[in-house]
Amino acid sequence: MSSSGPPATFAITPDGPFSLDEAAAFGFGPRRGGRAPGGARMRLAFVTDDLAHHAAARVTQDPDGTIRGRVETDGDPQAAWRQVLRVLSLDHAGTAWEQAGTRDPVLGQLQREHRGLRPVLFHSPYEAAAWAIISARRHRSTAAVIRERICDKLGRTFDEGEGEGGGEDAAGGELAAFPLPARLLAAPSLPSIAPQRVPWLHAVARAALDGDLDPARLAAMEPARALPRLQALPGIGPMYATLILLRSTGTADALTLTEPRLPSYIAHFYGLGPGPASPAQVARIAAGWRPFRTWGSVLIRVAGDRLNLPAAA
């Protein structure tokens, strides 16, 4: 286990509504979170964006809305904190997001019903791509257990004894961060991973080290350019390529048409009829969400899921 310096503390006042309750309950990908006795909190353990260090963060929210973070890392604490802000979508102006809801009454109503909800992202495109390989054709809970086994063997474990910087379990305890790409690439086998998937995870690690999974680089690309690059990774199809692009890079205004439930949910909320919205209708409605088409799509998806809407109306 690498050593870390003393924990660093940070605080920000969100620009616009933000609810850590909503973030902790987001339940996306391998993340675990929820309400603790003293209120919502999130505890994250992850590979830092430089791909050479691990970090852990404990995030809380004051009654006045202030977000406080305690970060422990063997790398740069400031950089790790910026990564936490990206994961929580606190790196964008929430007031501009509210303005999108003012222009679109349907979106605005959903914003009010899910006050302070912003997309919660994977820690990085590297970890999102690895999750795609691990979780393909598996139930999420099974995939999460396999990921934890890989973390335990090759990653780094944080716990309460390390400055309260442990994993993401809101109830406390420890959680291991995912392995660094170099460590993953060097492993000839991986716990509970079929032999044919090991080279796929090695390819993800190599792509990360080569800079092909850099979050800023991917976020700056048009989806039509970024998605084929991601699909070039073995084991990554259109759905997972979209997942990586939209749910790990921090992009707020990318729109793709491969989200399977979005057309039906849009048809429901916008009263378009018994069938799912057409690609043209999705594009037209989402244009009103600019520059937050990704956030709008996530909000529609969360709202539809919580209503248990059918995938096809």
Phi, psi and omega per residue, in radians:
M1 nan 2.274 3.120
S2 -1.267 2.591 3.112
S3 -1.439 2.715 3.121
S4 -2.194 2.717 3.021
G5 -1.358 -3.110 3.115
P6 -1.090 2.568 3.136
P7 -1.022 2.482 3.074
A8 -1.804 2.532 -3.127
T9 -2.000 2.528 -3.101
F10 -2.432 2.773 3.075
A11 -2.648 2.460 3.053
I12 -2.451 2.706 2.980
T13 -1.823 2.007 -3.091
P14 -1.021 2.483 3.037
D15 -1.503 1.713 -3.080
G16 1.674 3.049 -3.060
P17 -1.073 2.392 3.004
F18 -2.650 2.294 -3.139
S19 -2.100 2.032 3.043
L20 -1.213 -0.450 3.004
D21 -0.978 -0.867 -3.139
E22 -1.111 -0.723 -3.126
A23 -1.123 -0.762 -3.102
A24 -1.163 -0.502 -3.128
A25 -1.606 0.064 -3.028
F26 -1.078 -0.695 3.043
G27 1.060 0.784 -3.050
F28 -1.766 2.391 3.084
G29 1.054 -2.417 -3.113
P30 -1.448 0.062 -3.017
R31 -1.264 2.515 2.978
R32 -2.109 2.380 3.106
G33 -2.819 3.084 3.122
G34 2.819 -2.995 -3.097
R35 -1.502 2.242 3.070
A36 -1.722 2.945 -3.098
P37 -0.948 -0.614 -3.124
G38 -1.611 0.201 -3.077
G39 2.007 3.091 -3.092
A40 -1.203 2.532 2.997
R41 -2.655 2.755 3.059
M42 -2.252 2.446 3.112
R43 -2.251 2.087 -3.010
L44 -2.044 2.531 3.012
A45 -2.347 2.235 -2.929
F46 -2.756 2.898 2.983
V47 -1.440 2.268 -3.125
T48 -1.287 2.825 -3.043
D49 -1.092 -0.384 3.093
D50 -1.363 -0.094 3.047
L51 1.147 0.253 -3.089
A52 -2.102 -0.057 -3.065
H53 -2.479 2.917 3.004
H54 -1.986 2.761 3.077
A55 -2.558 2.736 3.019
A56 -2.351 2.542 -3.130
A57 -2.461 2.431 3.000
R58 -1.970 2.118 -3.032
V59 -2.046 2.307 3.098
T60 -2.331 2.906 3.116
Q61 -2.262 2.242 3.108
D62 -1.322 2.821 3.080
P63 -0.987 -0.504 3.130
D64 -1.457 0.057 3.099
G65 1.723 -0.210 -3.131
T66 -1.052 2.363 3.087
I67 -1.753 2.237 3.136
R68 -2.086 2.444 -3.129
G69 -2.303 2.477 3.059
R70 -2.095 2.011 -2.976
V71 -2.026 2.305 3.017
E72 -2.129 2.302 -3.109
T73 -2.773 2.697 2.979
D74 -1.598 0.141 3.087
G75 -2.037 -2.430 -3.081
D76 -1.607 1.969 -3.110
P77 -1.068 -0.677 3.139
Q78 -1.075 -0.769 3.130
A79 -1.134 -0.685 3.115
A80 -1.124 -0.685 3.115
W81 -1.146 -0.714 3.078
R82 -1.052 -0.626 3.101
Q83 -1.164 -0.696 3.071
V84 -1.055 -0.738 3.130
L85 -1.092 -0.645 3.079
R86 -1.154 -0.753 3.138
V87 -1.016 -0.661 -3.115
L88 -1.596 0.088 -3.101
S89 1.000 0.586 3.050
L90 -1.644 0.176 3.100
D91 -1.688 0.210 3.102
H92 -2.227 2.768 -3.100
A93 -1.385 1.977 3.134
G94 -1.211 -0.440 3.110
T95 -1.142 -0.645 3.087
A96 -1.169 -0.589 3.067
W97 -1.126 -0.724 3.077
E98 -1.081 -0.656 3.136
Q99 -1.105 -0.578 3.069
A100 -1.087 -0.644 3.091
G101 -1.248 -0.470 3.063
T102 -1.197 -0.671 3.135
R103 -1.269 -0.543 -3.095
D104 -2.072 1.795 -3.062
P105 -1.046 -0.580 3.122
V106 -1.148 -0.819 3.093
L107 -1.077 -0.732 -3.140
G108 -1.066 -0.695 3.124
Q109 -1.126 -0.707 3.110
L110 -1.184 -0.611 3.060
Q111 -1.073 -0.706 -3.139
R112 -1.218 -0.654 -3.134
E113 -1.231 -0.462 -3.128
H114 -2.159 1.013 -3.000
R115 -0.993 2.205 3.071
G116 1.415 0.104 3.119
L117 -1.349 2.211 2.989
R118 -2.255 2.750 3.121
P119 -1.024 2.391 2.998
V120 -1.834 2.206 -2.942
L121 -1.836 2.837 2.877
F122 -1.065 2.760 -3.118
H123 -1.061 -0.541 -3.091
S124 -2.938 2.831 3.014
P125 -1.030 -0.600 3.089
Y126 -1.019 -0.872 -3.122
E127 -1.233 -0.563 3.090
A128 -1.141 -0.755 3.141
A129 -1.149 -0.697 3.097
A130 -1.110 -0.736 3.100
W131 -1.070 -0.669 3.120
A132 -1.031 -0.766 3.139
I133 -1.173 -0.764 -3.090
I134 -1.170 -0.691 -2.985
S135 -1.578 -0.176 -3.082
A136 -0.994 2.207 3.121
R137 1.050 0.483 3.075
R138 -2.255 2.637 2.985
H139 -1.147 2.545 -3.063
R140 -0.990 -0.728 -3.108
S141 -1.132 -0.662 3.091
T142 -1.141 -0.777 3.135
A143 -1.087 -0.659 -3.138
A144 -1.126 -0.664 3.111
V145 -1.147 -0.732 3.129
I146 -1.127 -0.741 3.101
R147 -1.042 -0.742 3.135
E148 -1.090 -0.650 3.109
R149 -1.119 -0.722 3.097
I150 -1.125 -0.748 3.115
C151 -1.066 -0.783 -3.107
D152 -1.082 -0.658 -3.071
K153 -1.416 -0.679 -2.957
L154 -2.129 -0.182 -3.083
G155 -1.660 -2.572 3.118
R156 -2.335 2.326 -3.119
T157 -1.727 2.280 3.018
F158 -1.941 2.617 3.074
D159 -2.569 -3.131 -3.096
E160 -1.050 -0.461 3.136
G161 -1.271 -0.142 3.118
E162 -1.904 0.927 3.036
G163 1.303 0.515 3.137
E164 1.002 0.540 -3.087
G165 -1.815 0.380 -2.989
G166 -1.250 -2.767 -2.988
G167 -1.165 -2.926 -2.969
E168 -1.594 0.036 3.140
D169 -1.241 2.017 -3.054
A170 -1.163 -0.291 -3.137
A171 -1.489 -0.039 3.124
G172 1.803 -2.923 -3.115
G173 1.568 -2.891 -3.066
E174 -2.013 2.770 3.047
L175 -2.649 2.413 -3.122
A176 -1.589 2.395 3.050
A177 -1.330 2.743 -3.113
F178 -1.167 2.675 -3.126
P179 -1.098 2.626 2.964
L180 -1.092 2.608 -3.116
P181 -0.973 -0.707 -3.134
A182 -1.093 -0.670 3.127
R183 -1.212 -0.722 3.118
L184 -1.103 -0.746 -3.108
L185 -1.121 -0.543 -3.081
A186 -1.464 -0.184 -3.080
A187 -1.405 2.122 -3.132
P188 -1.267 -0.417 3.104
S189 -2.543 2.827 -3.093
L190 -2.355 2.487 -3.084
P191 -1.008 2.232 3.039
S192 1.109 0.245 3.093
I193 -1.794 2.212 3.123
A194 -1.064 2.537 -3.085
P195 -0.923 -0.615 -3.098
Q196 -1.250 -0.329 3.137
R197 -1.558 -0.303 -3.125
V198 -1.058 -0.805 3.082
P199 -1.080 -0.503 3.097
W200 -1.152 -0.752 3.095
L201 -1.195 -0.599 3.041
H202 -1.087 -0.682 3.128
A203 -1.136 -0.643 3.075
V204 -1.104 -0.782 3.133
A205 -1.091 -0.744 3.128
R206 -1.129 -0.747 3.113
A207 -1.068 -0.686 3.108
A208 -1.105 -0.825 -3.119
L209 -1.142 -0.503 3.119
D210 -1.411 -0.074 3.128
G211 1.554 0.067 -3.095
D212 -1.329 -0.226 3.116
L213 -1.992 0.385 3.091
D214 -1.125 2.207 -3.042
P215 -1.083 -0.740 -3.127
A216 -1.162 -0.677 3.139
R217 -1.112 -0.797 3.133
L218 -1.178 -0.702 -3.120
A219 -1.121 -0.498 -3.124
A220 -1.377 -0.247 -3.106
M221 -1.486 2.627 2.932
E222 -1.193 2.512 3.133
P223 -0.928 -0.624 -3.126
A224 -1.108 -0.380 3.092
R225 -1.680 -0.678 -3.062
A226 -1.269 -0.715 -3.036
L227 -1.105 -0.773 3.085
P228 -1.074 -0.593 3.099
R229 -1.118 -0.727 3.134
L230 -1.216 -0.641 3.127
Q231 -1.231 -0.248 3.066
A232 -1.224 -0.300 3.071
L233 -1.253 2.341 3.129
P234 -1.093 2.352 -3.139
G235 1.521 -0.037 -3.131
I236 -1.878 1.912 3.080
G237 -1.687 -2.996 -3.089
P238 -1.017 -0.729 -3.100
M239 -1.129 -0.803 -3.116
Y240 -1.269 -0.561 3.063
A241 -1.072 -0.722 3.093
T242 -1.120 -0.734 3.097
L243 -0.979 -0.842 -3.110
I244 -1.085 -0.819 -3.076
L245 -1.134 -0.835 -3.007
L246 -1.476 -0.431 -2.970
R247 -2.052 0.388 3.081
S248 -2.613 -0.269 -3.037
T249 -1.584 -0.347 -3.071
G250 1.598 0.079 3.084
T251 -1.158 2.425 -3.117
A252 -1.903 -0.223 -2.974
D253 -2.317 0.532 3.034
A254 -1.666 2.455 3.112
L255 -2.234 2.225 3.012
T256 -2.154 2.862 -3.093
L257 -1.947 0.404 -3.115
T258 -1.806 -0.004 3.053
E259 -1.233 2.018 -2.954
P260 -1.186 -0.515 -3.062
R261 -1.659 -0.308 -3.018
L262 -1.028 -0.797 -3.124
P263 -1.038 -0.710 3.138
S264 -1.203 -0.695 -3.140
Y265 -1.178 -0.698 3.083
I266 -1.082 -0.752 3.118
A267 -1.028 -0.686 3.134
H268 -1.164 -0.929 -3.020
F269 -1.239 -0.510 -3.110
Y270 -1.751 0.095 3.052
G271 1.063 0.812 -3.045
L272 -1.567 -0.150 3.127
G273 2.235 -3.040 -3.024
P274 -1.290 -0.404 -3.105
G275 -1.746 2.978 3.092
P276 -1.162 2.706 3.091
A277 -1.113 2.539 3.086
S278 -1.324 2.827 3.074
P279 -0.955 -0.669 3.132
A280 -1.147 -0.698 3.117
Q281 -1.167 -0.729 3.100
V282 -1.037 -0.817 -3.111
A283 -1.119 -0.696 -3.123
R284 -1.160 -0.803 -3.126
I285 -1.161 -0.776 -3.115
A286 -1.135 -0.445 3.110
A287 -1.040 -0.509 3.110
G288 -1.292 -0.193 3.128
W289 -1.583 -0.142 -3.086
R290 -0.934 2.471 0.011
P291 -1.637 0.754 -3.102
F292 -2.329 0.780 -3.126
R293 -1.153 -0.607 3.079
T294 -1.140 -0.832 -3.136
W295 -1.069 -0.721 3.116
G296 -1.071 -0.742 3.125
S297 -1.101 -0.717 3.129
V298 -1.133 -0.761 3.137
L299 -1.079 -0.767 3.103
I300 -1.059 -0.744 -3.131
R301 -1.134 -0.796 3.140
V302 -1.095 -0.792 -3.113
A303 -1.099 -0.728 3.121
G304 -1.163 -0.723 3.125
D305 -1.097 -0.715 -3.096
R306 -1.224 -0.375 3.056
L307 -1.588 -0.019 -3.089
N308 0.971 0.715 3.109
L309 -1.180 2.563 3.074
P310 -1.201 2.627 -3.129
A311 -1.145 -0.492 3.091
A312 -2.191 2.096 -3.097
A313 -1.286 nan nan
